[in-house]
Amino acid sequence: MEIQSVKIKLLFETSWEVCNKVGGIYTVLSTKAKSLHDIYKDNLIFIGPDVWSEDNPSPFFVESKSLLKGWRLKADLPEGVSVRVGRWNIPGKPLVVLVSFDSLYSFKDQLYGEMWSRYGVDSLHAYGDYDEACAFSHASALVIESISKYSGVENGEGVVAHFNEWTTGMGLLHVKWKMPQAATVFTTHATSIGRSICGNGKPLYDYLSGYNGDQMASELNMQSKHSLEKAAAHQADCFTTVSSVTATECAQLLEKVPDVVTPNGFEPRFVPSKTKMPVIRKAARAKLLSVASALTGKTFSDNTIVIATSGRCEYRNKGIDLFLDSINELRAAACNKDILAFILVPAWSREGRTDLKHLLETPDISNNNSLPDPVITHYLNNPDSDSIIKRIHALNFNNVPVDNISVVYVPCYLNGDDGIFNMAYYDVLPGLDVTVFPSYYEPWGYTPLESIAFGVPTVTTTLSGFGQWVLSYVGDSIENTGVDVATRNDGNYTEVCNHIAVTLTNIVQGQYDMKNLSNAARHTSSLADWSHFIGLYLQAFEIAICNSLERNKNSF
């Protein structure tokens, strides 16, 4: 498809994670932005929530008083909505509008009533973050209306409005109602009901064909989110999802087959150059080993094998349970190397431990004894109910000197200011030898893709979209791809656990040339950068425009 065939005057992309690093969607948008900006320049406008303050500014947003100045002076946004305009401080530095939406809470009943009558969205059972998401996406739609009007496309012709995840569904429906000639795109990165089914310990895959999305939403108290997501999927001019795995899920649970699958790529500019990487890896390993040493009182040599998992704090869905059990299996393997296994998963944590922090700040202090509970770096608000720490204790990982395997739980965001590492995740990642992401529910899987982009070989599963992509387009040998894809289903937990343990044992015992694995990983990641995938988004925009034109032609 020719890029020039997509006639777009304004392209809006809305997400709760614009300039707001919460989860994987932030990585999708922030790494995709450069490729889109190269095509559409400042006709591309990202919209995100203004959840920041002077005391807590966004580290990713650079405000500008000159950008969109003419519009801001005449915007006259309704219902108390206010905005800040600037650049997203990422490759491409795209234009971004952050919207403040608190004033819209008082109008939510009118909005919910309108969306019920027009699109059948059931907001009656709303709870949790539903109101917040709807207020934000409604405010975003008002901004899209206002900028389009100021730019001379009041009816929406030539406007493509792209909304991500159920949290923006209300905005899409508002745009379709108020700007009928605009083309709308809706991407679900994971269905709300599919994630909930898995999160509640129910088998998704063996019984998928028997599940009814509406029925399961009622059973799991997910009616409002599911109803909104389903309406957005059906009403969008183009509906997309990120993998074939999730496309099947959408067809069954949302009763809508995606118009196109848009895999998630990666922006190579996030990765340090080959000349800088050794220095960054050395610094990362030094930090990882020093934190572990301060916790445990053990000395870790330079040839310690450092393994990690990371991502969203979903114990079963992200395979954290399987990761821990696989590390436990390693105990039976005869090995003369120390192994450090990190769990880099943000949980309900507080500040870094004061005793650990003291040791790190005074390295000359002789410490040959472990700290109390030497498996965790930060204080937890809920230590008695946190699934990860409970499982670490149940497996008797005490990090004692006689055990060559140590487990360290880092229950915070590595954003450069956590109090212990004080390094960003991408600065820590190069210090690892191998990563493991044995997900049960993983529509795409950015963590393994990030890992191989930094030259760190990884283990994932066939239940991840990324794992399926590797098998379909690259190959099934870790030596050739840098990725080991374990076959996982609803009934083979023990088998997968053994598979991962064997792969890790082979790595620890030197069965693979780690330099070759690293090079293979980088090559695989190069096949998944945005230059290969961005065309599918352009196809989605074209589908949306064509369907919008057809829809409006039929309305007269």
C-alpha positions, 0 to 999 in steps of 0.5 A: 500500500502506498503511504500517499494513498491515505489522505489524512488532514489530522491524525489523533491518537488517544490513550491513557498512557500518552506521557503516562508510563503505566504499562505496555501501551506506553511502549507501543505508542512511544516507540511507534511515534517516530515512524508516524511522525516521519509520515504525518509531521505535526498533523499527528497529535497525541492526546493523554491525561493531565494527571500531573502537578508542579510537585509531580511533573511528567518526566516525558512532557515538555510544555510549549506556549507556542504550539497550537497557540492560535487554537488554544486562544480560541478553543473555548472548550466546554464544561471546564475542560483545560489543556496543556500543549507540548512535545512528548520527549521521545524519538520523533518528539510528536505534538501532544495535548494533555487534557484535564478532565475533572470537571466532567465528572458532574456530567457523567450521568448525561453522557452515560444516558446518551451512550446507552440510548445511542450505542447500548453502553451499559454504565449502570454497573460501573465501578473502579476506574470506569468513571475516570477513563470515561471522563478522560476520553470524553474530554479527549473527544471534545479536544478533537472536535475543537482542533478539527473545527479550528483547522477547518475540518469541522465535519470531520472529513479527513480526520482519523481519530485512533483510540486505544483500549476500552479506557478511550471507548467513550471518546470514540463513540462521542466522535462518531456521534458529533463528527460523523465524517471522521474516520475512527480506529479502535485498538484493543491491546487485550480484551477486558473480559479475557484478562478478567477470565484469566485473572480469576483463575479460569481456563481461557483457551480450552474453553474459549469457543464456549464462552459468551463475553456478555455472560462472562462479564455479568459473572465477573462483574465486568459489565460496564467495561466490557459493554463499552469495549464491545460497543467501541469495537463494533462502532469503529470504522476500523477495529484492530488488535495486536496479534492473531492470539487476541484476534481469536479472543475478540471474535469470540468475546466481543463478537467482532473479527478485527479488520486488521492485525497490527503487531507491536514493533520497537523503535531501534533508537531506544537501544544504545549503540554497539560502542556504548552497550558494553559500558552500559552493561558493565554499569548495570551488572555492577548495580544488580550484583551490588544490590544482591550482595548488600541484601544477602551478604554474599559476594557475586563474581563477574560470571554470575548468571543474571536472570530476570522477569518483568512487566505488569504485576499479574501473578498468573497472567504474566507467568510469575508463578511459572518463573519462580517454579522454574527457578526452583527447578534449577536447584536440582541442576549441578552447577558451579556458577552463582545464579541471580534471579530478579523479579522486576515487577511493580507492586503495591510498594513504598520506598526502598528499604532503609537498611539496604539503602544504607549499605549501598550508600556506604560500600566500605562497611563490611557486611558478611551477613544477610539483611532480614528477609534478604529477598526484597528491595522495597517495603510492601504495603501488603506483605501478607497478601502479595502473591510474589513474596508469599511464593518466594517464602514458600519455596524457601528462597532464603538467599543463604550462602550455601545456596547458589541460587538467589532470588531478589524481588524488586516491587517498584517501577525502575524509573531512575528514582526508586531509591535503590537502583536509581536506574531506568529499566532500559539501563538495567536490562543490558546487565541481564544474561537471559530473561523469562516471560512465561505468560499465560495471558499475553496479547502481544508481549513487549517485555521479550521484544524489548529484551532481544532488542537489547541483545538479551536472549529470552524465553516466552510462550506460545500463548503470547502474540510475540511468541506466535510471531517468532514461530510464524516469521522467524523460527523455533530455535533459540540459537537462530532467533535468540528466543525460546518459545515454550508451548503452553496451554491450559493443562501443561504447567509442569511441562512448561516449567521443566522446559524453561528449567532445561533451557536455563540449565543449558545457558548456565552450563555453557551449552550455548555461545552467549555472544551468538545468542545475543546476536541472534536476538538482535537480528530477530528484533530488527525484523520487528522494528516499526519500519516493518509494521507501520504499514499495517497501521496505514492500512488500518487508517485507509480501511477506516477512511473507506468505511467512513466514506461508505457509511456517510454515503449511505446515511444520505 
